[in-house]
Amino acid sequence: MIRFYNGKVLSFEAGLKIEDKELWTDGRNISYIGPKPESLPEFEREIDLKGDLMLPGFKNAHTHTAMTFLRSYADDLPLQEWLYNKVFPEEAKLTPEAVYLFTKLGIMEYVSGGITASFDMYYKNDEYILANRECGFRTVICSALNNFDADIENIEREFLKFNAPGDDMVGYRLGIHAEYTTSMERMEYLSSLVHKYKVPAFTHISETKAETEECIGRYGLTPPQLLDKIGFFDYGGGGFHCTWFNDEDIELFAKKGLWAVANPASNLKLASGIAPLEKMRKAGVNLAIGTDGPASNNALDMFREMYLACVTQKHICEDAAAFNADFALEMACKNGADCLNLPQCDDLSVGKRADLTVINLRMPSMQPLHNISKNIVFAGSKENVRLTMINGKILYEDGQYFLGFEPEDLYREVNAYVKAEMKN
C-alpha cells in the first residue's frame, strides 16, 4: 500500500473539482480518498505531496509510439511527400527488435510527461506489446489494415489474442489505416469484422484537404460518410485528426456517438489544417486528444496538445472564450479513457485503477494558484510532472525511471540502430 498525503486531488466525477485530500493505493487500485483518518494502517510507503496535485493520468488517444525512430528525420515536408517518400521506405526496413526498442523509448517519454495509457496504431504488435508489458505501461492497439498487408486475416487473430478476458493492461480495437491507403474490398472486410464481433472501429480520417477531396472524387462521399455507408461505424468508434469535417460529418459523428481525436500539433506542423473542435463540442461530438506519432509531431507531449487545442479554437472562432481550458483537461484525462474503453481508469475514485500523475505545483509556472487547471493547460509542461503511477506502480518519479532498464543503455541501442540502418 502507498499513501499520498498532504496533497490535492483533481476529479471529474461531478464536473472538474480540486479538493485537499489524501489518496491510498492497494497495489493496483485506489483504496481510499478523503481526509486523514484518526488511525492509519501500515503502508509500504508514504509520500508527502507538500501541496502538490494528483490527477487522472493523461491518455494519449492517438499515437504511433515506435515511430520515435523517425523523430526529426524528415521534417518540413507536406504529409503525402513525407509519408510516401520518407516514412514508408524506412518503415519497410524496420525490424521487430527495433519496434521493441523504440517503443520503450516512447514509453519513457510518456511516463515523464504524465501519460498513463496510449491508443497506438502501428505494426509488429507482438514486440510492441512485449515492450509495454515489460515496462508496466497500459496500452490499446488499433489495427491499421491497408493495401500493404500481405495477410489481412492477421487482424482478426490479433483482435482475439490481445483482447484476453481480465487483462486491462492491453487491448485491441479494429481499424484501417485510412481510406486513401485501403481498397474498398479491404474496408468492407474490416466492416465485416465489426459486425461479426459487434465492436467499434477507428481510422485516420479527413486529415488533409486533399484526402477529403480525393475521397469525394472516388466515391462521391467524404471519408466519414463513406465509412458510415459500408457499416464501419455501426458499433461506434471514431477517427483520428478529423481536420476537414464539414457540417454533415460533424452531425454524423454526434448522432452516432463517435469519437473525434484531435492532434493539433501534428496537424499544424504538417500544415494539414485546424480541426473545428469548438463546433464539434457544441454539436455534442465526443472529443479526446492525441499526440500522433513522434515523426510528425515530434514530441509526445499532452501539455502542448491541450494548449494548442484551446488556442487554435479561440483563433478560428475569433472568440477568446471558446474552448475552455477545463474541457481540454477533461479531454486529455477522462475522455481519453472513455475513448480507449478504459472506464476503470477515467477518474480518481475508490475502486478505480491507480493510474495517476502528480503535478508539482511548487514551481514558478504553477504560481500563483489563481486557477490550477488553467495553470496546467496554459502554463504547464512536462517539467511539472513529479510522478507517474500506472496500475499502482510508480514508473517515474523526480527524474528517475522505474521501467526495468537503464535509460543510457536504451539510448545507445536506438542510436546504434539509426546509425546502421538509416540514411538522412
N, C-alpha and C positions, 0 to 999 in steps of 0.2 A: 504493500500500500504506500502511496505517495500523497503527502499533504501539501497543498499550495495554500499559504495563508498570508494575511495582511495584504490582500490584493483586491482587484476589481474583476467582475465577471460581466461580459457582454453576451446578451442572448437576444433571440428574435421571437421568443415564444408568444409574446403579446406586443409585437412591434419592437423596434430596437430599444433595448434597455441596458443601462450600465449600473451595476449595484456593487457596493462593498460587501464581498462575501469571500469565504474560502471554499476550496474545492478539493475533494479527495478522489483518488482512483483506487481500484481494487485489483489492478494488474491488467485489465482490459477495458473496463467500463468506468464511468463516473459513478461513484457510490454515495457521494454527499455533496450538496451545495447549500450553503447557508452561513449563519453567524457561527462564531466559535462556541461550541457547546461547553458545558461546565467540566465534563470529563472527556479525555481523549484516549483512543485506543493506541496500540503500538504501531508505529509506522516504520517502513523500510527507510524512508527519507522524508524530511520536512524542509520545504523550500519557502523562505521568506521572500515574498514578491516585492516588498518595500513600496507598495502602492501601484505596482505595475498591473497591466490589463491582460486577462485571459479572454480569448475569443475562439469561436469555432474555426479551425484551420481553413485557409483558402483552398478552394477546389479548382484546379486548372481544368476547365471544361472542354478544352481542345488543345492538343499538343502533339508533337512528333518527337518524343524525348531523345531517341538515338540520333536525331539529326544534329545533335551537338557536334558531330564530326564535320559538319559543313558550316559551323559558325564562322562568319566573316570570310568565307571562302569565295562567294560570288555575289557581292553586293552591288548596288547602284544599277540594277537591271530591271526591266519590266517583267511581270510574272511569267508570261509564256516563254520568253527567251531564257530567263533564269531557270525555269523548270525543265525545259526540254534540252537546252544546250549545256547546262551546268549540273543540275541536280540529278536528273535521271541517269546520265552516264556514270557518275560517281556511285550512285546507289546500286547500279548493276554489278559493281565490284565489291560491294560491302559484304564482309564475311559474318557468319554467326557470332564469332568471338568479338568482332568489332561492335556489333549491336549490343552485346553483353557489356562491354567496357564503356561505351558511350552512353548507355542507359544509366549506368552508375554515376557517370559524370553529371548527367541531368538531374538525378535524384539528389546529389549534393546541392545543386542549385535550388531545387525545390525546397528542401528542408531548411536551408539557410534563409529562405525567403518566406517561411511560414506556410508553405503549401503542404497539405496533408493527403491529397489524393489527386490523381490525374485521369483524364479521359484521353487515351492515346490511340492514335491511328498510325500503324507502321507495319512492318513485316518481320519475319524471323521471330515469331512470337514466343517460341519455347525459350530462346535465350533472353528475350525481353522479360518474360515472367520470372525466369531464374534470377536475374539481377534484382528485380523488385522484391522477390521473396527473401533473398539473402540480406537485403538492406532493411526489410521490415516496412516497406512502403506500400500504401494502398493504391491500387490502380484498376481501371476498367479499360479494356481494349475495345476499339471499334474496328470491325473488319473494313478492308479497303479494296473490295473487289473492283477490278478494272480489266482492260483488254490485254494486259501483260501477264495475267495469272495463267500459268500452264494447267493448273489443277483447280478448277473452280469449286469442286466438291470439298476442298480442304476447309472452306468457310464453315460448312456445317459440322465437320469434325472438330474444328477449334471451338465452335459455339458450344458443343456438348462437353468438350474437355475442360474449358475454362469457366464453365458455369456450374461447378460442382456444388451440390447442396451443402449448406452450412459454412461455406468459405466466402466471407465477405471481404477478404483482402485482395481477391482477384475476381474480375467479372469480364463479360464479353457481350458486346452488342453487335447486331448486324448492321452493315453499311456498305456503300460503294464509295470509291474514291471521289468521283464526281461524274456528272452526266457527260461531260466532254471527253472523259477518258474511258467510258464504259458503253458498250454497244447496247442497243435496245434488248437484244436477246439476253444479255447478262443482267441488265437491270430487272428484266422480268423474272429471271431466275432468282435474284435476291428477293424480289417481292413474293415469290412462291414460298421461300423460307419464312418470310414474315408471317404469311398466312398459316403455314404449317405449324409454327410454334407460337403464333399469336403474340408477337413481341414487337417493340419499337425498332425503328431503323433511322440511321443518321448518314449524312454525307456533307462534303463541301458543296456549297450551293450559292449561286448568284454572287460569286466573289468579285468578278470583274464585269465591266460593261460589255466587253467583247464576248465573254462566256454567255451572258444572258441573251445578247442579240443573236449569236450563232445558234443557240438552242431554239429560239423563236424561228429562225430561218429553217432549221431542220424539221421541227415538229409543229410550228405554229403556236407554241406554248412556252411560257417561262419555265425555268427548271422546277420551281415548286409545283406549278400547275401540271407539268408533265408527270412528275413522280407521283403526284396525287392521283392522276388519271389511271396509272397502272397499279394502284393499290399499295404503293410503297409506304404511305403514311397511315394505313388503315388501323394500325395498332399503336399509333403515337410515334415519338421520336423527334426528329428535327434536323437542323442544319447548322453548319459552321460558316461564319462570315456574314451571309445574308445582306451583303452590302448594297446590291441593286434590286431590292424588293420594291415592287410597285404596290399600290393600294390593295389590289386583288390578292397579291401574295401575302400581305400582312393580314388581311381578313381571313385567308385560308389558314394561316398559322394560328390565329386567335381562335377560330371556330373549332379547330381540331386539337387544341391544347398542345401544340408542338413547341419545341424549344428552339430559339434563335440564340446561338452562342456568338457573342461579339469578340472580335480580335482586333481592336483598334490600332495597336502599334504596328502589327504586320500589314494591315490594310493601308496605313499611312505610308509606311516605308516602301511598299511596292506600288504606291500611287494607285491603289485599286479603288479607293473611294471611302466614304464615311457611311456606315450603316445608319438608317433612320431609327435609332433606338428609342428616342422620345416618342415618336409616332407609334412605334410598336408597343411601348409601355402603355400609352393611353388607350390603345386598342385592346389591351389585355393579353398580349403575347408573352409567353414565358421567356424570361431572359436570364442568361448566365454569361460568364466571361471566361475566355481562354487566352493563352499567350500565342497560339500557333507554335510552329517549330522554331528552334534556335538558329535555323538557316535563314529565315525570313524576318526575324524579329529584331535583334538577335538574342535578346535576353528572355529569361523565364521568370518574369517579374510581375507579380499581380498588383503591386502598388502602382506601377506605371500604367497598367491596363485600366485600373479603376479611375485613375486621374484622367487619362485620355478619353475614356468613355464619357465622363462628365463634361469635360471642357469642349470636346468636339460637338456634343449635342447643344451646348449653350451657344456655340458658334453658328451651327447650321440653323438653329431655331431663332437666332438673334434675340435670345432671351436668357439673361443670367440666372433666372430662377428655374430653368429647365433642368431636368435630370438631377435630382437631389443626391448629394453625396451619400446619405444614409442608404438610399436604394442601391447605389453602386456597391457598397459594402455588403449589403444583403445578397446581391447577385454573386459576389465573389465567394461568399461563405455558404449560406443556406441554399440559395438557388442552385449553386453548383452541385451540391449534394443531391438535390431533388432531380436535377438533370441526369446525374450518374446513377440514379435509383439507389442512393445510399441514405435511406431515411434514418438509419441509426447513427449517422454522422452529421446531421444537419444543424445541430444546436448543442449547447452545453446545458444538459439537464440530467437528472439522475436516471441511470439505466442506459443512456446513450454511450457510444464508444468514446473512449478518452482520446479523441483526436483534437488537439488544441494547440494554439500558438500563444506565446506570451510576448506582448509588445512592451518594450521598455519605454515608459513614459517619462523617465528621468533623463531626457536628452533634450538638447535645445530645440529640435524640430517639433517636439511634442508639447512645448511650453509656450505660453501659459495654457491651463486646462479650461479654456472657454468652452470648447466642444470637442470631446475626444474623438468621436467618429469622424468628424470633418478634418481634424488634425491627421488622422490616419490616411484618408483619401487624398487630401490636398497637400499635405506636408510630409507624409510618411515615406519611408523607403525600407529596403531590406536591412539597413543598418539598425533599424528599430526592433528587429526580431531578436529576442533574447533566448527563446527556447521553442522547440517544436516537438510535440509528442504525438505518436500515432499508435493506436491500439494499446495505450497505456505504457508505451516505451518511449523514453527520451532519445531521439535520434540526432538532435542538435541542441547545443547549449553553449552560450557565450563563446562562440567562435570555434567550438570543438564538435567534431562529427563522431557519432556512435553508430556506424554503418557496417562495421565488420572488416574494414580495410583502412590502410593508411593513405590519406589523400596524395602525398607525394609519389607513392608507388603508382597510383592510378594516372597521375599526370604524366609520368614517364611513359607508361604504356600507351596512352592515347596519342601522345606526340610522336612516339615511335611509329605508330600506325600511319599517321598523317605524313610523316617524312618518307615512309617506304611506299605508300600506296597512292598518294595524291600528288597531282601536279597543278600548280597555280597557273 
